[in-house]
Amino acid sequence: MPFDEAAPFDVAAVRARYPALADGYAYLDGAAGTQVPESVIAAIADTYRRGIGNVGGAFPASQRAGGIVAECRRAVADLLGGHSDGIVLGPNMTTLTYRLAYALAAGWGAGDEIVLSRLDHDANVRPWVQVAARAGATVRWADVDVSTGELPAGQYDGLVSDRTRLVAVTAASNVLGTRPDVAGIAATARAAGALVYVDGVHATAHGPVDVVGLGADFYATSAYKWSGPHIGAVVADPALLDRVRPDKLASSPDEVPARFETGTAPFADLAGVVAAVEHLAALDPAATDTRRARLLTSMASVEAHELRLFAGLLAGLDAMPHVTTYGRAARRTATAYFTVAGHTPAEVAAHLAHRHRVNVWHGHNYAWELTEALGIRAAGSAVRAGLVHYNDAADVDRLLAGVAELAG
Ligand SMILES: Cc1ncc(COP(=O)(O)O)c(C=O)c1O
């Protein structure tokens, strides 16, 4: 059931599940990492409390660890619409992307090309630039329309050819919120036989995800952006993973997806990921049926809640003559990026934190190519205020009051 104005998102009930939100701060820094609900804290603590062993042993504590890994793969697969045998778990998206980049580039050489975007976080740019350079492959760039913040999908017709081995693109910009036409870009890439690597780290928190519908061969996400612990995951078709051979220990598992995972997993944190997915699935109490179905319903309600608040946030910022906002994409997440005349982004963030107890982020936020294209990186880039499902109208009002105070 989609979000219904008559039965608005019960943000007060949601906020009550987050102990950290009681500290009096407005947490508008969710794009850099969210708080975790009590259920996630409990799942992690309970894992240690019950006793935990390494995987593969004959005793119950070991078997619990194996069960947690399997359940974590199922939960992330439900969240993304993928297959649990295609969920690779790791410490974060950056580490996993480097790992996959090394493995995929092993087959590249001179004459091969990859296509990257200037909209992307550097974690979906630099690993590919570096492995392409080593392989002698060429990097081609998709550019952002800086007046709107859009990544025009039409340009990919001219960038992708039968030489293209991979297209890396974000499902949402972590600063402008722009949601490019990933499905259209992926269709162009796949028609040319290229793989598509989608950065879903920012996007996943803000609405339903369907990796098959997106046409993503790989989709990366990080649980700490959606109320979970610091764990990253990449989903891919298990049959595709089966064709990729990462460096690994002789003694470690050879099967997919474990072949891509190095060392011993943080089992308690993986239990926390499961609890985070359950938390997301329950955000809309009207959601019913399977966990996947409940996730789709709940995340649609989350998206509507965030965008409704965001309309007020953006209108408020745009009404202030001393504020410049960046990005006007038709489809975007509830993420504002702005500068304030006469104040550096660092000064704005410090003012908001110290005088208003409002947490925002400032700087390039690793949107390295984008902040350069916007012409703001050298001056400290901008301030980012982003909404997630636990933000409310009071958070928005406090941000706007704090920024208004900086006029003149
Ligand atoms: C869009 C996007 N991609 C990638 C990353 C990197 O994620 P991780 O910290 O899991 O390596 C981030 C982190 O902020 C991000 O926002």
The ligand as an SDF file (V2000), in Angstrom:
LIG
                    3D

 16 16  0  0  0  0  0  0  0  0999 V2000
   26.9980    7.1870   -2.5000 C   0  0  0  0  0  0  0  0  0  0  0  0
   28.0760    6.5560   -1.6710 C   0  0  0  0  0  0  0  0  0  0  0  0
   28.8530    5.6150   -2.2220 N   0  0  0  0  0  0  0  0  0  0  0  0
   29.8200    5.0110   -1.5400 C   0  0  0  0  0  0  0  0  0  0  0  0
   30.0980    5.3550   -0.2380 C   0  0  0  0  0  0  0  0  0  0  0  0
   31.1830    4.6360    0.4820 C   0  0  0  0  0  0  0  0  0  0  0  0
   30.5830    3.7110    1.3390 O   0  0  0  0  0  0  0  0  0  0  0  0
   31.3950    2.9270    2.4450 P   0  0  0  0  0  0  0  0  0  0  0  0
   31.6020    3.8780    3.5770 O   0  0  0  0  0  0  0  0  0  0  0  0
   30.5110    1.7870    2.8030 O   0  0  0  0  0  0  0  0  0  0  0  0
   32.6710    2.4940    1.8330 O   0  0  0  0  0  0  0  0  0  0  0  0
   29.3250    6.3430    0.3910 C   0  0  0  0  0  0  0  0  0  0  0  0
   29.6200    6.7530    1.7590 C   0  0  0  0  0  0  0  0  0  0  0  0
   29.3080    7.8230    2.2010 O   0  0  0  0  0  0  0  0  0  0  0  0
   28.2940    6.9560   -0.3450 C   0  0  0  0  0  0  0  0  0  0  0  0
   27.5140    7.9060    0.1900 O   0  0  0  0  0  0  0  0  0  0  0  0
  1  2  1  0
  2  3  1  0
  2 15  2  0
  3  4  2  0
  4  5  1  0
  5  6  1  0
  5 12  2  0
  6  7  1  0
  7  8  1  0
  8  9  2  0
  8 10  1  0
  8 11  1  0
 12 13  1  0
 12 15  1  0
 13 14  2  0
 15 16  1  0
M  END
$$$$
